[in-house]
Amino acid sequence: MEWLTASSSKNVLFCFPCLLFGGEVSWTRTGVTDLKHLEEKIKGHDSSESHLTNVLKLSLFGKSNIALQLNEAYRKGVIKHNEEVDKNRYILSKFIDCVNFCGAFELALLGHNETEESLNPGVFRGLVDFVSSIDSAMEAHLKSATVFKGTSKTIQNELLDCMLEVTKETIVQQLKSTDYVAVQADDTTDVSTKTQSVLVFRYIDGNSKVVERFYCFSYLKDSSADTISAAILNELNLILPERSGKEKLIARSYDGTSVMRGASGGVKKKIRDIYPNAHYVHCYAHQLNLIMEQAASKISGIRIFFKELGGITALFYRSPKRTEVLEQIVARRIPKGSATRWNFNI
């Protein structure tokens, strides 16, 4: 009998379903000790109504939601809750689409004045208002929302953080499945004059294409080799552990300063000590910058040429009338010149 169980301390037999849900005293409390007439007792108990009910309860235990079956109001409440969750997910997906649009075209999300009365609340708020004009669900949400409206800068920042985490997780999974990885690192200064380390991975993805993926910014307390290498190694150790992933890193690229390429104490040496296959390659972008800087500053003819070339853009952009005439003649605008900030000079 599957329902038959025993107590080793009392040396008696019990019925397991009846122990759980209640039944005859002899099978639930005192226990059965009469082994001579055990077969008769088992047959009688096996066909009793209380035992059969308890066996049925045990077979259904954990497989059916009694509250859902018996309480119609509870069932309707669950359905309403699920509908509300689906609605909130749809609204949130529209906010994510707006953030993606701004990111794809490198547009700033925040405006100077994001109040309801503002004529220029920013690109993100403008997109949200546009979506609400063609989406009735979005329009109803913006008009009726009292707790979560989704247009505050806090929500925007949280969405960006979540999207960054998802992107980084995807990159990490691709890095784990690829055979070889190269890393590009450099430091830059943000608008608040804080130094940041930029980390970019180059590898072959699942479609056999060579891709470059920006991974993260890391704030640095200074620009020393120890600080920069520690920031890079901190990220590499999380993605490419020393035991299983150190053979994957086969190349790395920095600029040509002594801090980065120093043979004895530079970042190049500190990374190579842990990742021996990571060969150093000079960054081509920095090579071009240095060559152009030296040529433009030392050779008088080239220096005059670039001065005059920059003066052409300034001539037209300082006068809307000249720009209009230029567009009428050549049917295109001259690209606006921008100042290049050189981090390192050799």
C-alpha positions as CSV (number, residue, x, y, z in Angstrom):
1,M,0.0,0.0,0.0
2,E,1.4,3.4,-1.0
3,W,-0.4,5.2,1.8
4,L,1.0,2.9,4.5
5,T,3.7,4.5,6.7
6,A,5.2,3.8,10.2
7,S,6.7,5.4,13.2
8,S,10.1,3.9,14.2
9,S,9.9,5.5,17.7
10,K,6.4,4.2,18.5
11,N,6.6,0.9,16.4
12,V,3.1,1.5,15.0
13,L,1.6,1.9,11.5
14,F,-0.2,5.0,10.2
15,C,-2.0,6.1,7.0
16,F,-0.1,9.0,5.5
17,P,-3.0,10.8,3.7
18,C,-5.1,10.6,6.9
19,L,-2.2,11.9,9.0
20,L,-2.2,15.0,6.7
21,F,-5.9,15.7,6.5
22,G,-7.5,13.8,9.4
23,G,-9.4,10.5,9.6
24,E,-9.8,7.4,11.8
25,V,-8.2,7.7,15.2
26,S,-6.4,4.3,14.9
27,W,-4.7,5.4,11.6
28,T,-3.9,9.0,12.6
29,R,-3.3,9.2,16.4
30,T,-2.9,5.9,18.2
31,G,-1.6,3.9,15.3
32,V,-2.2,0.2,14.4
33,T,-0.3,-2.5,16.3
34,D,-2.4,-5.5,15.7
35,L,-0.3,-7.2,13.0
36,K,-2.4,-10.4,13.2
37,H,-5.5,-8.8,11.7
38,L,-3.5,-6.2,9.7
39,E,-4.7,-7.3,6.3
40,E,-8.3,-7.0,7.3
41,K,-7.8,-3.6,8.8
42,I,-6.0,-2.4,5.7
43,K,-8.8,-3.6,3.4
44,G,-11.4,-1.9,5.5
45,H,-9.6,1.4,5.8
46,D,-8.7,1.4,2.1
47,S,-12.3,1.4,1.1
48,S,-13.5,3.9,3.7
49,E,-15.0,7.2,2.6
50,S,-12.7,9.4,4.7
51,H,-9.6,7.6,3.4
52,L,-10.6,7.9,-0.2
53,T,-11.3,11.6,0.3
54,N,-7.9,12.2,1.9
55,V,-6.1,10.3,-0.9
56,L,-7.9,12.5,-3.5
57,K,-6.9,15.6,-1.6
58,L,-3.3,14.5,-1.5
59,S,-3.2,13.7,-5.2
60,L,-4.5,17.2,-6.0
61,F,-2.4,19.0,-3.5
62,G,-0.3,21.7,-5.2
63,K,-1.8,21.1,-8.6
64,S,-4.9,23.2,-8.5
65,N,-5.4,26.7,-7.1
66,I,-8.5,26.2,-4.8
67,A,-8.8,30.0,-4.2
68,L,-8.9,30.6,-7.9
69,Q,-11.6,27.9,-8.4
70,L,-13.8,28.9,-5.4
71,N,-13.5,32.7,-5.4
72,E,-14.7,34.3,-8.6
73,A,-13.8,37.7,-7.4
74,Y,-10.2,36.7,-6.8
75,R,-10.0,35.2,-10.3
76,K,-11.3,38.4,-11.8
77,G,-8.8,40.4,-9.7
78,V,-5.9,38.3,-11.1
79,I,-7.1,38.9,-14.7
80,K,-7.4,42.6,-14.1
81,H,-3.9,42.7,-12.5
82,N,-2.4,40.9,-15.5
83,E,-4.1,43.3,-17.9
84,E,-2.7,46.2,-16.0
85,V,0.8,44.7,-16.1
86,D,0.5,44.2,-19.9
87,K,-0.6,47.9,-20.3
88,N,2.3,49.1,-18.1
89,R,4.8,47.1,-20.2
90,Y,3.4,48.5,-23.4
91,I,3.7,52.1,-22.1
92,L,7.2,51.4,-20.8
93,S,8.2,50.0,-24.2
94,K,7.2,53.3,-25.8
95,F,9.4,55.3,-23.4
96,I,12.3,52.9,-24.3
97,D,11.7,53.4,-28.0
98,C,12.0,57.2,-27.5
99,V,15.2,56.8,-25.6
100,N,16.5,54.5,-28.3
101,F,15.6,57.0,-31.0
102,C,17.6,59.8,-29.1
103,G,20.6,57.4,-28.7
104,A,20.6,56.3,-32.4
105,F,20.8,60.0,-33.6
106,E,23.0,61.1,-30.6
107,L,20.4,63.6,-29.4
108,A,20.3,65.0,-25.9
109,L,17.3,63.8,-23.9
110,L,16.9,66.7,-21.5
111,G,15.8,70.2,-22.4
112,H,16.4,73.4,-20.5
113,N,12.8,73.7,-19.5
114,E,10.6,70.5,-19.4
115,T,7.5,72.0,-17.8
116,E,4.1,71.6,-19.4
117,E,4.1,75.2,-20.5
118,S,7.5,75.1,-22.2
119,L,7.6,75.6,-25.9
120,N,10.8,73.6,-26.2
121,P,10.8,70.8,-23.5
122,G,13.6,68.8,-25.2
123,V,13.8,66.0,-27.7
124,F,12.7,63.2,-25.4
125,R,9.6,65.1,-24.2
126,G,8.9,66.1,-27.8
127,L,9.0,62.4,-28.9
128,V,6.7,61.4,-26.0
129,D,4.2,64.0,-26.9
130,F,4.3,63.0,-30.6
131,V,3.8,59.3,-29.7
132,S,0.8,60.2,-27.5
133,S,-0.7,62.1,-30.4
134,I,-0.9,58.9,-32.5
135,D,-1.3,56.4,-29.7
136,S,-4.5,56.5,-27.6
137,A,-3.0,54.2,-24.9
138,M,0.0,56.5,-24.5
139,E,-2.3,59.6,-24.5
140,A,-4.5,58.1,-21.8
141,H,-1.5,57.2,-19.7
142,L,0.0,60.8,-19.8
143,K,-3.4,62.3,-18.9
144,S,-4.4,59.9,-16.1
145,A,-1.0,58.8,-14.5
146,T,-0.6,60.0,-10.9
147,V,2.3,57.7,-9.7
148,F,4.4,56.8,-12.7
149,K,4.3,59.2,-15.6
150,G,7.6,58.3,-17.1
151,T,8.8,61.7,-18.3
152,S,11.1,62.7,-15.4
153,K,14.8,62.8,-15.7
154,T,15.1,60.2,-13.0
155,I,13.1,57.7,-15.1
156,Q,15.2,58.6,-18.1
157,N,18.4,57.9,-16.3
158,E,17.1,54.6,-14.9
159,L,16.0,53.5,-18.3
160,L,19.5,54.3,-19.7
161,D,21.1,52.4,-16.8
162,C,18.9,49.4,-17.4
163,M,19.5,49.5,-21.2
164,L,23.3,49.7,-20.5
165,E,23.2,46.7,-18.2
166,V,21.3,44.6,-20.8
167,T,23.8,45.7,-23.5
168,K,26.8,44.8,-21.4
169,E,25.3,41.4,-20.5
170,T,24.9,40.8,-24.3
171,I,28.5,41.8,-25.0
172,V,29.8,39.6,-22.1
173,Q,27.9,36.6,-23.5
174,Q,29.4,37.2,-27.0
175,L,32.9,37.6,-25.5
176,K,32.5,34.3,-23.7
177,S,31.6,32.5,-26.9
178,T,34.3,34.0,-29.1
179,D,37.8,32.7,-29.5
180,Y,39.8,35.9,-29.6
181,V,39.3,39.4,-28.2
182,A,41.1,42.7,-28.7
183,V,40.7,45.7,-26.4
184,Q,41.0,49.4,-27.1
185,A,41.5,51.8,-24.2
186,D,42.0,55.5,-23.8
187,D,41.2,58.3,-21.4
188,T,39.2,61.4,-22.0
189,T,37.8,64.3,-20.0
190,D,34.0,64.9,-19.7
191,V,32.3,68.3,-19.4
192,S,32.9,68.3,-15.6
193,T,36.7,68.0,-16.3
194,K,36.7,64.5,-14.7
195,T,39.0,62.0,-16.3
196,Q,37.4,58.8,-17.7
197,S,38.8,55.6,-19.1
198,V,37.0,54.4,-22.2
199,L,37.0,50.6,-23.0
200,V,36.1,49.2,-26.4
201,F,36.1,45.5,-27.3
202,R,36.8,44.2,-30.8
203,Y,35.9,40.5,-31.6
204,I,34.1,38.2,-34.0
205,D,30.4,37.8,-33.2
206,G,28.1,34.9,-33.8
207,N,27.5,35.9,-37.4
208,S,31.3,35.7,-38.2
209,K,31.6,39.5,-38.4
210,V,34.2,41.6,-36.9
211,V,32.5,44.1,-34.5
212,E,33.6,46.8,-32.2
213,R,31.5,47.3,-29.0
214,F,31.8,50.2,-26.6
215,Y,31.6,48.7,-23.1
216,C,32.0,51.3,-20.4
217,F,33.4,54.5,-18.9
218,S,35.4,54.3,-15.7
219,Y,36.2,57.4,-13.7
220,L,39.9,57.8,-12.8
221,K,41.4,59.7,-9.9
222,D,44.5,60.5,-12.0
223,S,46.2,59.6,-15.3
224,S,49.0,57.5,-13.9
225,A,49.8,54.1,-15.3
226,D,48.8,52.3,-12.1
227,T,45.4,53.9,-12.0
228,I,44.6,53.4,-15.7
229,S,45.9,49.8,-15.7
230,A,43.9,49.0,-12.5
231,A,40.7,50.3,-14.1
232,I,41.2,48.2,-17.3
233,L,42.2,45.1,-15.4
234,N,39.1,45.5,-13.1
235,E,36.8,45.2,-16.1
236,L,38.9,42.5,-17.9
237,N,38.9,40.3,-14.8
238,L,35.1,40.3,-14.7
239,I,34.8,39.5,-18.4
240,L,37.9,37.4,-19.1
241,P,38.9,35.7,-15.9
242,E,42.6,34.9,-15.6
243,R,42.2,31.2,-15.5
244,S,39.8,30.6,-18.4
245,G,39.9,33.8,-20.4
246,K,43.4,35.2,-20.3
247,E,44.4,33.3,-23.5
248,K,41.6,35.0,-25.4
249,L,43.0,38.5,-25.2
250,I,45.4,38.7,-28.1
251,A,45.7,42.5,-28.8
252,R,45.3,45.9,-27.2
253,S,45.5,49.4,-28.5
254,Y,46.4,52.6,-26.7
255,D,47.8,56.0,-27.6
256,G,51.6,56.5,-27.9
257,T,52.3,58.3,-24.6
258,S,54.9,56.9,-22.2
259,V,52.2,56.3,-19.6
260,M,50.4,53.9,-21.9
261,R,53.3,52.3,-23.9
262,G,56.0,52.4,-21.3
263,A,58.2,49.2,-21.5
264,S,59.0,49.0,-17.8
265,G,56.1,50.7,-15.8
266,G,53.5,51.6,-18.4
267,V,50.0,50.3,-18.9
268,K,51.4,48.1,-21.7
269,K,53.7,46.2,-19.3
270,K,51.1,45.9,-16.4
271,I,48.5,44.3,-18.7
272,R,51.1,42.0,-20.4
273,D,52.1,40.6,-17.0
274,I,48.6,39.1,-16.6
275,Y,47.5,38.6,-20.2
276,P,50.7,37.4,-22.0
277,N,49.1,37.0,-25.4
278,A,47.8,40.6,-25.5
279,H,50.2,42.3,-28.0
280,Y,50.4,46.0,-28.0
281,V,49.4,47.9,-31.2
282,H,49.7,51.6,-31.5
283,C,46.3,53.3,-32.1
284,Y,46.1,54.4,-35.7
285,A,43.8,57.3,-34.9
286,H,46.4,58.8,-32.6
287,Q,49.1,58.2,-35.2
288,L,47.1,60.2,-37.7
289,N,46.5,63.0,-35.1
290,L,50.1,63.3,-34.3
291,I,51.2,63.3,-37.9
292,M,48.6,66.0,-38.8
293,E,49.5,68.1,-35.8
294,Q,53.2,68.0,-36.6
295,A,52.7,68.7,-40.3
296,A,50.2,71.5,-39.7
297,S,52.4,73.2,-37.1
298,K,55.9,72.8,-38.5
299,I,55.5,73.0,-42.3
300,S,54.5,76.5,-43.2
301,G,52.8,75.7,-46.5
302,I,50.5,73.1,-44.8
303,R,49.8,75.4,-41.9
304,I,48.7,78.2,-44.3
305,F,46.6,75.7,-46.3
306,F,44.6,74.6,-43.2
307,K,44.2,78.1,-42.0
308,E,42.7,79.1,-45.3
309,L,40.6,76.0,-45.4
310,G,39.2,76.8,-42.0
311,G,38.6,80.3,-43.0
312,I,36.3,79.2,-45.8
313,T,33.8,77.6,-43.4
314,A,34.0,80.5,-41.1
315,L,33.3,82.9,-44.0
316,F,30.1,81.2,-44.9
317,Y,28.8,80.2,-41.5
318,R,29.1,83.8,-40.2
319,S,26.7,85.0,-42.8
320,P,23.3,83.3,-43.5
321,K,23.2,85.2,-46.8
322,R,26.5,83.7,-48.0
323,T,25.3,80.2,-46.9
324,E,22.1,80.7,-48.9
325,V,24.1,81.7,-52.0
326,L,26.4,78.7,-51.6
327,E,23.5,76.3,-51.4
328,Q,22.0,77.7,-54.5
329,I,25.2,77.3,-56.5
330,V,26.6,74.0,-55.2
331,A,23.4,72.5,-53.7
332,R,25.1,71.5,-50.5
333,R,26.5,73.0,-47.3
334,I,30.2,73.1,-46.3
335,P,30.7,71.0,-43.2
336,K,31.0,73.1,-40.1
337,G,34.5,73.0,-38.7
338,S,35.1,72.1,-35.0
339,A,38.1,72.4,-32.8
340,T,40.1,69.3,-32.2
341,R,41.3,68.8,-28.7
342,W,44.7,67.1,-28.5
343,N,45.2,65.2,-25.3
344,F,48.8,64.3,-25.8
345,N,51.6,66.2,-27.6
346,I,54.9,64.6,-28.5
